[in-house]
Amino acid sequence: MHRGRGSNVGNSRLTACAMAAPPTDQPIDQPAGGRFDGREHRLALRVYFEDTDLSGVVYHANYLRWMERARSDMLRLAGIDQRAAHDAGEGAYAVTEVAIRYRAPARLDDAVVVASRLMTVRPASCRIHQRVIRGGLILADAEVTAAFVAPDGRPRRQPRAWIDAFQTLIWAPDTEDGI
């Protein structure tokens, strides 16, 4: 067997832990998802080579991609079926405003968390505060407004059941701690 340069055969860094079966409570071959910690949604991600730019840090637009992924996961876990609403012709969410501040860079192979907090809910929109965090360090901080829009692109009221689900998730800063 060839074990030349670049070969992974016999790589001592591959441990039994890395090859172990997934935990029994997680279905095999299912995408990893986020979770709620109280009213805050948390989605853990790994920085891959494709996320970085020539300087080796995460390209600025990728923070927005991660935040979009976290918002979609948050809605799914809250019982909101965006795909069914879209397929039924009811509408979809569209980001109408983003204010983001980049504080520190993420780098290749970093483990980061996108923390999302629902701040306000209005009949046709919601405002979400999102942070990308590595350890206790905030890397990016954003306020995002998403409006529910009809297939023709005009704002429309969110389904009542969605607003009801959101009411249980609105962030209450005086009762919950966190970064």
Protein Blocks (a to p, Z undefined) as FASTA:
>chain_A
ZZbehiaghpaklcfklmpccdfklcghiacddddehjaccddddddfklpcfkopacfk
lmmmmmmmmmmmmmmmnopafklmmmnonaccddfbdcdddfbdcdehiacddddddfbd
cfkbccddddddehjbcfbdcddddddddfkopacdddfklmmmmmmmoccfklcgcZZ
